[in-house]
Structures are given as C-alpha cells and as structure tokens.
Amino acid sequence: MHFSRPKNHLKFLIVLLFCWGTAFSVQAQKNKNREKSAAPAQTYRSELASNSFDNEHHVQALPDSALLLVSMKRNAWFGKNDFVLTKYDRALKPVWETRNEHLPNTGLLFVAAERGKIYLLFSTLTSQKLLLYQVNTNTGLGTVSEHTLPSTDILFKEMAALNGQVFLSGVNKFTLNMLHLNPQQEEIKLLPAVFGTEKDLGEFRVDTLSKAVEFVTAATNGQYAQVQVKRMNSKGDVTGSYFIQPDLNSRANNTLQPARLTPGDTLNKLLVGTYGYRTDKYANGLFISTLAGQIAYYDLYKLSHFFEYLSPGGERRMKAKLARKEERERALVMEHQVLLHPIMPHPQGFALVGEVYYPHYTTLTKGEFRKENGRLPNYNDKRITFDGYQFTHAIACVFDHEGNLLWDNTYKLRNLTHATLDPTLKAGVSPAGNITLVYQEKDFVWHKTLKPNISLTNKEKVLVRLQEKTEKMVTSTNEQIIHWYGSNFIAYGFQRIRPKQGEARTVFYLQNMAFE
C-alpha cells in the first residue's frame, strides 16, 4: 500500500531547505567578505639548550624594550643550585648573563622591573620571610636582602616597583592586603588605607608618569555601590582618595563595578569600568568617569561589533530582541561579565580590551547520580557543579583623551572553559593604532589585528617558526606568549627539533612576532 506525503508537508520541507541554504549562503558570504589579519613577521629567534624535565624559565618584558630570562633548575627548592639571569636586546641577542646563588628552600614568586633596576622576590621555608634580589639593569649585578611579613597567611597576587620601593597585593582570609617593602628595612609594612575583599579589587598598578601607586576597589555605603580610588607616593603615603558613584537619576539602576585607571597626569586621569543593571553579577555596559565624578555610560549592546561573535541569524535575533525590550521600555539585562585588561596608551587616546565570559555550570539530575558513600541518591535532588569560566569573545574600544568612544571591534574566541578567572589573551597597540590580540594554543599562535570599521576573520593562526626551514618539530611543551612592546610579542616554550641532517636537539626558544 502506498501513502503519499501531504502537499503542505512537502512545501514546508522546500521552505526549510531554502532557509537553510540562505543562512549558509549569508554566513559564507559574510566570511568571504571579511579580511584576513596579516600574519606576524617572525624576525628574531633565540635558542637555549634546555628541557622541561630539568629546567624552568621565566620571561619578563623590561621597560627599555629589552627582555629578561630567568633560568633555574626545576627542583631548585631542594639542595644548592644557581639561577641564571640573561638580558636580551630587541634582536634577541644576549646583552649580559649573570649567575646567582639559589638558596635552598626558596622559590621564585614575582619579577618586576623599573628603569634601571630589576626585582626578584623569593619565598622561603619560613613563610614569614621573603628574599628580595635587586639587579642593575645595565650590568646584571645585584644584591639580596631578607624581609619579614606582618602575617604568615598572605596569599600574594601581584608585585610592582616604584622609585626603588616594592609594593605587593595579596589576600589574607578573603581580605585585601596591600604591602610596602622598603629594601632598606627588614619589616614589610601593611598599608591600612586599602581595604575590601578579593573580588572588590579592580586594579593595583604603578603609574611611572605620575610616580604613584594606584589602587581601585569597589565600595558600598550600605545601599549604593561606588568605586574608590587611592593614590600613594613611593613611601606609601596617601596622596589622593576619590569616590565615584552614579548621580541621583541613575543611581537606582546603574551598579558600578571594579574599574581601571588610565595612565598619565593626575588631573587628566579617567576611570573605566563596567556597570550592571541593579546588580554586580552582570555587566550591561562600560562607564567612564573623571576623578571628580562626571560619568558617561556606553551600553555594550550598542557597540558596533559587539554581537559579531554570533552567527548572522543569531546576531539579527539578538538585536531584534533587545530592540523590542527597549521599545517597551523594559530593563535590558545582559547575562555576562567582562574581564577588563589594563588600559593601554593609544595614538588617539587610550584603548581598552575586555573579555566577555560566563560562569559555566553542569546540572546532574536523577539517573546521572551514582551511588555514593554507600547510599542511593535522592532522585529529586539536583546537583550543580561549577566547571569554570567560559569565554565567548573579546571587545576592544578606543577612546580619545576626553573619554569619547571613537571605534570598537570584536574577536570571537573559541568558547573554551578555563578553571581560573584570568585573561586568556595578550594585547598590544601598533604605532598606527591597530590593536592586536593573541593567544597560544599548543603549537599555534591565534591572532587578530583589530582596525576601525573593518570586520576581520577570527580563524587566523600561525605556527612558531624554526631556526631553519628544513627542520622538523617533533614535540613542543609549555608554550606561552607575552606582549613585549608596541605590537611585538614573544612566544616561548620547549621544542624538540630534528634537523635535515645530524642529531635532534631540545631547546627553550624565544621567538619574536611583529604584527602590523
């Protein structure tokens, strides 16, 4: 017996196939019209005979556009060893190399630098003691001193140096601790002027132009959120305190979140951060404020390229949905957060890069539970596990010196989930004002150079080159990339390389990558 399909059903299939074909065509045309980011010039390379089982290396960009390499034994905590400091110039040629005693039961915590001096901070077996190495940038020679902490329970986060003084940020029992280490004094002082919790800290930085240490924290007066800025001199004395909060008309809706400061003269500094709609859980937009409290707001959904990480159909639907809500005067709540990078100087003013992310959870219900600890599960239960932070895309915004938005662009990320909330990208600004975003993933460096009013592809990646074209890379491990200066980056890691003739070698490499 033969059954014929209803004509309406056949028409529906034809329309559905037509829509699919149209969507694929639009997506293909969109990708075809997008320009490609130019591949970087991999001009300079340096290799050091080393392997990841016995050695570890720390790479640090220096203020004079040189590069510092700290090399030590992987298990240097035990026994007596040396660590080696090597300074490289822009062509990755060694300028000097010094060998220093690596004392037993000590481990490298941080490296910081200012013009003329490099600082290396080591932990000790006695958790209340720290060792500070001060190294002359021109000669590589230095001294070491021992210092005592006010508490043994501090978990350190960052280190910075200014005018021969060292400053540390950390957390002690969920409370922010800011410390001042004077190399001439044994005791490390706690700075009582800065307080809050770890999530309240927006920025801890040193401004070399205004010679100040700066802290930005979120604060609350019990009802409304506000942002607090503290500025100190190299002695740890407070030179300025500023409180930023929305005016009466927008205070009920706009919740200011931790922010960052622009570099430069005190009187012209701007504060840039995110804000949410009646919450600090989500970010609806960016705010820019003077230290006097004059605030301007920029909605994320109104940025020219914000939704380019979606498919063409998804982008249209999202914009239509937001337009309907705006027309009905309903609250526009974007359920994501933005991880802000430090603000970078730009030929037209300054540039801000932020990575959009969501906390990612997995919900297990009923049959997905297993028998645990000898008991059967309650099938009415729901178990939610936190997987990490899922990053969807990055935004880059360029502002003039007064804080007016000039242009924006977007880099679609690979939707990966990360266990910790740390930047996944490195960013740099070229002399022409382009913004390059890069990240390393195994053998490849993914990259995108953002320009005003141009949509570029998100699929550009490049292999780290070898010394010779005839060589073959067998394995690579511990690959990383950092911003060096301008639009120059340094990729580094361990490689096992087999030449066309002769024996294979295992090296730690430094590879310059120069973007347009």
N, C-alpha and C positions, 0 to 999 in steps of 0.2 A: 504494500500500500504506500502511496506517495503523498507526502504532505508538502504543500508549497508554503514558503515564508510569506508572512503578511507584507503587503507593499509598503506600509508605514515603517515596518522594521527595516526593510531594505533601504528606504530613504534615510532613516536615522543613521545607518552604517555609512552611507555615502557622505552624509554631512559630517559625521565624526572623523572619517578618514581625511576629508578635505580640511577640517580644522587642525588635525594633527600635522598634515602636510604644510599648512600655512604657518603653524607655530615653528616647525623645524626650519622652514624657509626663512622666517624672520630671524630666528636665532643664528642660522648660518650666515645670513646677510649682515647681521649685527657684528658677528665675529670677523667676517671678511672686511668690513669697513674699519675695524679698529686697527690702529697702527701697532707695530711691534716696538717694544723698548729695545734700544740698541744694546748689544752685548758689551760687557766691560772689556777694556783693554787690560790684559793680564801682562803687565810690563816687567815687573821685577819679582824675583823669587830668591829665597834663601833656604838652604837645607842644612840640618844638623843631624849627624848620625845619632839616632836615639830610637828607643822602642817603648811602647806603652806599658810593658810589664815592669820595667826597671825605673822609668823616669816619668816625671810630670813637669809641665811647663805652664807658666802664667804669662799672658801677653797684655801689655799695658801701653796705650797711646799716651804720649807725653805732650805737654803744652807747646813745645817748639816744633811740633810735627815730626818728631823722632819717635822711635819705638823702643820699648824696654821688654826684654825677655828674661824671666826669672826661671832658672832651671835647677831642679833638685831631684834627689832620689825619692822614689815613690814611698818607701817605708822609712823616711828620714826621721820619723818620730823616735825610732829606736836606734841606739848607737850614735857614733860620732861621724858626721858627714860634713860636706861643704855644699853651699848653694852658689850658683854662678849667675852674675848679672851681666847682660850684654845689651849695649845700646846700639841701635841701627839707625842709619840716616834714611832719607826718603827713597834712596835707591836700594834699600835693604842691604847696605854694606856695613859691617861692624865698625863702630867708632871706637869703642873700648870694651874690655871684658875684665871683670874682677871676680875673684873667688873669695867667699866669706865663710866663716865657720858657722855651720848649722848645729846649734847646741842640741843635745839630746832632750827628748820630751818637749819639743816645741813644734808648733805648726803655723804656717802662714795663714793669716786671717784676711788682710787687706793690703793693697798697694795704692798709694795716692801720690800725686805729684803737683808741684807748682813750679814756676820758673826758677831754675837754679838748684832745686832740691827734690829728691825722691824719698818717700817714706814707706817703709815696710813694717807692718805690725804683726807680731807673732804671739800666739797663745802659749801658755806654759802648763806644766802638770799641775802646778798650784793655780787654780782657776782665778785667784785674785791678783795674779801678777801678769803683766804684759811686757814684751820686749819691743822696743822701737829702734829700728835701724834708720839712720839718716844718711843719705848718699848724695854726694855732689854730682849734679847732672853733667858737668863738664869733664870730670876726671874719673868718676866711678868710685872714688874713695869715700869712706864714711865712718860713722861711729855707732855704737849701740848703747842703749840705756834701759834700765828696768823701772817699771812704774806699777803702782798699787791702785786697784779699783776700790770704789766705795762698797761694792757688793759682789758676791760670787755668783749671783743668779741672773746676770745680764746676758741676754741673747743679742749679739751685735748684728746690725743690719747694714750700716754704711759708714764710710770714713771719708773725711775731706781735710784739706790743709789750707792755711791762710797765714801769710807773714810769719812763717816758722812755727806756727801753732797747729795742733791737730784736734779735730772735733769728731766725735763719734755719736751715732744714733743707735739706740737699741731698745729692747723691751724687757722689763722686769715685772713678772707676774701680771702680764697684759697691760702694764702701764708704760707709757713712753719715758725713756731716759735719754737725755742729751748730755754728753760729757765733754769736758775740755781737758786735753792732755798738753801740758806745758813741758817740752823736752828738758827744761832746766829744773823741773820739780818732780819729786818722786810721786806725790799724791795726784791722782786723777780726780778732778772736781765734777760733781754733778751740778748741772745748770738748772736751778729751780724755776726759771722763767718759762719753761716749756712743759706743758703737761697735757694729758689726754690718754687715749688708748691707741693701740697699733693701727687700727683702721681709720683713726682720725688724722693721721699724718698724710698731708698731700705732697709735701716736698721738704727736703733737707738739702741745702746746697750752699756753695761758696760763690759769691759774685766777685770775681777778680777785678772788675772795673770799679765798683764802688767800695771794694775792700771790706766786705761784710759777710757774715754768716747769716743765712736766712732760713726760717722755719715757717711752714704754712700748715695750719691744723684746722680741722673742723671744730666748731664750738657750739654750745647751745646755752640759751638763757632760761631754759626750762620749758619754753613754749615754741620759740622760733629758732631755726638753725642759722648759723652765721659762720663766717670764716675769719680766722685770726692769723695775722702776720706778725712775726717777731724778727727784728733785725739786730744783730750784735756785732761788735767790733772783734778784733783778733784776741782781745783779752777776756772775752766772754761777757762784756758789759752790754746791757740792752741799750740800743741807740734809737729804737723806734718800735711802737706797738700800734697795730691797726686792726680794727674790727669792721668787717664788711657784712652787711645784711640787706635784704631787699627792702624797698620802700613800703609804706603802708598799703599802697594799692595792690602790690603783687606779693606781699609777704605771706599771705594765707595760702597761695598756690605754689610759689617757687621755693623749693628747698635747696639751698646752696650746698654743694658737696666739696670735699677736699680739692684744692686747686694748685696751680703752679705760677711762679713769678717770671716775668720777662727779665732778661739781663739788662744792665745799663744803669744810668743815673737814677738816684733815688726819686727825684721829683717826677720823672717820666715813667716810672715803673707801672706795669699793668698786671693784674691778677687774672688768670684764665683758668676756668674750671668747668665742671658740669653741674647741671641742676636737674632736679626731678619735680614731678607734679605731686606736691604734698607728701613726698617720700624721699628718702635717701637710698631706697632699694633699686630704683631705676633711674636712667638718665634720659631726659627729654630733649636736652639741648646744651649749648655752651653759653657761659656768661663771661663777659669781660668787664672788669671793674678797675677804676683808678684806686689808689690807696685812700683817696678822700671819700670813696663810696659811691661814685657815679657808675651805674651798672647798665650794660647793654646785653640783650639776650638774642641768641641765634638758635632757632629750632632746628634740630638735626634733620627732621623730615623735609625741611625746606632747602637743604643743601642741594646743589645742582646734581651731584653724582652719588648721593648717599645710598640709593637703592639699586645701583648698578651691579651689586653682587648677586642680585636675584635674576631669574630668567626674565625675558621681556614680558611674558604674561604675568609673572609674579610681581614685577615692578609696576605694571599697569594696575593690577588689582590692589596692591598696597596703597598706591597713590589715590585711587578712587575711594578706597575705604576711609582714608584719612580726610579726603575732601568732603565726604558725606558727614563725617563727625564734626568737621569744622563748620559746615553749613548749618548743622543743627545745634551748634554752639555747645557741643559735648566735650568733655575733657579728653585730650589726646595723650594717652599714656603709652610710651614705648617701653616694652618689657625687656630691656637690655641695660648693660652698663658699658662704660667706656674707660679703658685704662690709658691714661694720658702719659705721653713721653715728656721728658724735659723740653722746654721751649728752645727753639734754635733761632739764631740770628738769620735774617734773610735780606737780600739786597733791597727789597721793598718795605721791609719792616721786620716781621718775625713769622715763624712757621710753627704750627702745632700739629703733631701726629698723635692719633688716638686709635686704640684697637678695641673694636666692639666685641663683646663677649656675653655669654650666658652661663650661669652655673648649670651643670648638666647632672641630672639625677636618673636613676633607674628604679622603677617601681616593680616589686615582685609581689604577686598575689597567688593565693590558692595553691594550685598544683606546682607552682615554681618553688615553693618552700620545700625543704628537706627535713628529715628527722634530725634534730639537734639535741645534744646532751641527754639522750635517752627519752625524749618526749616527742609526741606527734605535734605537728603545727596546728594552730588555730586557723582554720581556713577563712575566717572572717577578717584576719589580720591583713594589713598591708605593710610591706617593708620598703622603705625608701632609702636607697644608698646614694651617696654623693660620689660622682665619678671624676669631677674636676671642672675645669673651665673650658668651654667650647668657644673658639674664636672664629667669627664669620668673615669679618673684613676690617680693613683699616681705613681711616679717613685722614686726609691731610688738608689743612686750612692755612692760607696765607693771609695775614693781616698787615695793614700799614701801621706806622708808628703810633697812630691815634686809636688803633683797635678796630678799624673798619675792615670788614671782610672783603678781600679782593678776589680770591678764587678758591675753589676746593676741588678735590678729586678723591678717588677711592681705589683701593687694592683689595680684590677678593682673595681671601685666604682659603686654605684647603680644609676648613671646617674640622680641624684636629682638636682633640681634647687634651688639656695639659693639667697635671696634678697640682701645680702651684700657680699663683696669680702673678706672673712675671711677664715682661714684654717678650714677645716672640719674634719681633722684627728689630732690625737696626736701621737707623735713618741718617741721611746726610743731605746737605744742600749744596748744589753746584754754584760756581760763580755766576752762572746765567740765571739762577733762581729756580732750577728744577729740583724736585725732591725725589731722591732715590730711596726705596725701601727694599731691604734684602733679608733673607733668612737661609740658613744652611739646613739641608736635609740629606744626610748621608753623603753621597759623592757630589751632589748637585748644590749649586747656589741659585735659589729662586730670586728673581729681581723684577722690579717695575720702576721706571722713572716717570714721575707724575709731572704733567705740564698743565697750564691753564687751558680750559675749554677743549681738551683733547681726550677722547676715550681710547685707552690702550688695552691690549690684551693682558690677561692675568696668568698666562701659561708659559712665560719665558723663564728658562733655566739654563745654566751653563755648567760644564764640568770644570773642576780646577785643573789647570794645565800641568803638564810635567816638564821636567828640565829639557827633554828632547822629544821631538815628535815621534821618533822611532821607539820610544819607551812604552811599556805597558804597565798600568797599575794593577797589582794583584789584589791588594786589600787596602782599606783605609778605615781609621778609627778615630774617635774623639774629635770629629770635625766641628769647627766653630767659625764664626765670622764676627768681627767687631768693626765699628766705624773708626776710621783713623783721622782724617782731616778732609774738609771740603766734601767732595763726592768720591773720596778714596776710602776703600775698605781693605781690611786684612783678613784673608781666610787662612786658617791654620789647622793642623792636626798631624796625625801619623799616617804615613803611607809606606807600603811595601811595593817596591818598583823593580821591574825586570827590564834591563836594557836589551837591545837587539843582540849584543854580544857581551860576554862577561857575566859576573855574578850579580845576583839580585841584592838590593840594599834596602834597609829600613831606616826611614828618616822622619824627623819632625820638620815640617815645612812652614814657611811664611810666604804667602802669595798675595801680592798687591792686585787689587781690582779697581780700576779707574772708570767711573761712569761719566756719561756726558752731563 
